[in-house]
Amino acid sequence: MKSANKEIVKDDCSLNIAIPKGYLFDVCVEMLKGAGYDTAPLFKQTRKLFAVSASDNFRYIISRPMDVPVYVEQGACDIGFAGKDMLEELESDVVELADLKNGICRVVVAAGKNRVSEVKEKYEHFGSVKIATKYPNIAKKYFDGKGMQVEIIKLYGSIELAPVLGIADEIVDITATGSTLKSNDLVEMETVMHSTTRLIANSVSYRLKFSAINEFLEKIMENIGK
């Protein structure tokens, strides 16, 4: 006899769903709740990196935002919630099912508020400036489009410190309210792109699990439309 507590493995679940950590986690939980799905497993204290909802027959994989598109593209997850910024940065080969119109952020260029004119003069004189960012691909495309030569320095955290420490002249980073930039004496110079949460799917899963994915999409979109 099988144990009632036997964990559901990947192939037993109707859908394997990637959920990002960080600021988008709460956004995703609210969408799932609103659509009538059981989110309690997402809050269980466990060392495991996934959670199973037996009532919905879902397996949630909780990961870094940058890993969500990778898991979906590689087929480890059928669907996932990802910011448009991550999809653009990774150039992900996934099916973008819907713009969920939440998790609204902007990728911006910023510099120290007392150094804006200095940075401009440096570029005019030397023809290049240093840009610190966790979005090297987005930054390169943006500045290439402007015909500007830049040296890109990839950082994984505390991007706002780069100008303060003299590592870079400007940063390209994501912001929702701009408060973090202001608290670090940075000012926005340009908006590179706007980003919202997207529901994405693996291209193979979208064909093989079309009914389940479409039902999930409809429930999520119906709640958003309320």
N, C-alpha and C positions, 0 to 999 in steps of 0.2 A: 504493500500500500504506500502511495506517495505521501510524503509529509505535506501538511497544509501550509507549512512555512517554506516549502521549497521555492527558491528564487526563480523567477522567470528569466531564461536566457534570451539572447538577442533574437533568435529565430522564433521564439514563442510569442513575442510581442507584436501587436498589430502595427505599431509605429515606434521607432526609436528617434527621440527628439532631443536635439542639442539646445541647452539653455545657457546663455552667457552669465558669468559672474559679474559683479560690479553693479553699476547704476542701471543696467538694463534688466537685471534679475528681477527686481521688484515690478518693473513694467510688464515683464512676461508673466509673472505670477498673477497680476491683476487681470491680464487678458485671459489666462487660463481659467481663473475663478469665474470671471464674467461669462465665459462660454460653458460653464457648468462642469468643468473638469476638477478632479480631486488633486489638490496641490499639497496636501499634508505630507506626502512622502518626501517632498523637496526640503522639508524642514527637520527631518529626522536627524539626530546627532549620530553621525557615522563616519568612519574613515574611508568608506567607499566613495568612488567618484561617480556613482550613478544611483538613481532611485527608481523603484518600480511602483507604478500605480496599478494594483491588481484590478481595481474596479473599472478602470479605463483601458486596461491592457496596454499601457504605455511604459516605455523605459526611457527615463530622462538621463541624459549625460550632461553633467554640469561642468563647464569648462571656461577657460579664458576666452574673452570675446574674439581674439584673433584666431583661436583654434576652431571655433564653430564652423566657419566656411570650409576649413580643411576637412573636418570630420564628415561634413555633408558631401563635399565633392568626392571624397575617397570612398563613400558608401558605408562608413561606420555608423552614420545616422541617416535616416530617411529624410528628415526635415530639421529645420533649426531656425532660431531667431538671431538675426545678425544686423549690425549697423551697416548702412550703406557705405560708410567710410572704410570699414574692413573689407567689404566686397571689392571696392575700388582699389584699395591698397594691394590686395592679394590677387586681383584680377581673376576672381574665382569662376570656375566653370560649373555653375549651378543654375537651376531653374529658379528665377525670382518670381514667386507666386503672387506677392502683394506688398504694397507699401502700406504699412500699418499706421502711418501718420502719427507715431508717438516716438518717445526717446529722441526728441528733436535737439540736434546739436549743429555746430558749425566747425569746420576746419578752417583755422585762420592763421595769418602771418602776424606775429607780434614782436615787439622790440621794447627795450627799456624806455620808459617815458622820457628820460633825459638824454636818450641816445638816438632818437629817431633821425634827426638832422645829421648827426655824426655818421650813422650807418649809410645814409644816402650819399654823403660826401665821399665815404670810403669806396662805395661802389663806383661812383663817377670817376674817382681817381685811380683805383686799382682794377676796376672791371669785374670784381667778384666779391661776394660776401659769404660768410659761413652760416649755414642753417642747421640747427639742431632739431631733430624730429624723430618720432617713431613711425612716421609715414614717408619713408624715402621715395617710394614710387610716386605717390601723389605729389610730393614736393617737387620732384624732378620734372614731372609732366607739366606742372603749373609754371615753373620758372622757364622751362624750355619754351612753353607757349608764349611767354613774355619776351623771349629772346635774351634772357638774363643768364649769365654764367654764375653758378653757385657751387660751393663746396658743401656737401651734405654730410652731417655727422649723425649717425643713428644712435639714439638713446632709447632705453626701455622704460624709464621712469624719471620723475622730477625734471621734466623738460624745462620748466620755468626757471630752474637754477642755472641753465646754460649761459644766458647773457650775464647773469650776476657773477658767475665764476670766470667769465671771460673765455668760455669754450666756444661760444658762437655769437654772432652779431644779432641774429634773429632766430625765432623758433616758428615751426609750423606744428600746431597742436589743435586738439579738439576742445571746444568749450560749449557749455549750455547757457550760462548766464554771464560769463566774463568775470565773475567774482574772483576766481583763483588767479587770473591774470592780474587783476587790479591789486590783489593782496600782495603780489610779488613785484609791484611797480612796473608792470608791463602794459602796453597799450596796443590795441588791435590796429593793424595797418591796412589789411586787406582780407576779404573773405575768399577762401579757396573753393569751398563747396559746402552745401548743406547736406545733413545726414539725418535719416530717420530709420526706424526699425523696419526690417524687411523679413518676411517669411520666405525661406528658401527651401528647395528640395533637391535631392540627388536626382540626376536625369533618368537613371535606370529605375530607381524607386518610384519616380513619378509615373512611369508606365506600368510597373508591376503592382503598385499599391495605389493606383489612381483613385479608387472609390474611398479608401480610408483617408487618404491625403485630402481629397476634395471635401469630404465630410468635415474634417478638422478645419480646413480653410473656411468653409461656409459658416461654421459655428463661431469662429474667431471674428470673421468679418461682420456677422450679424450683430454680435455684441458691440463691436466698435461703432456700428452705425446707429446704436441706440442713443 
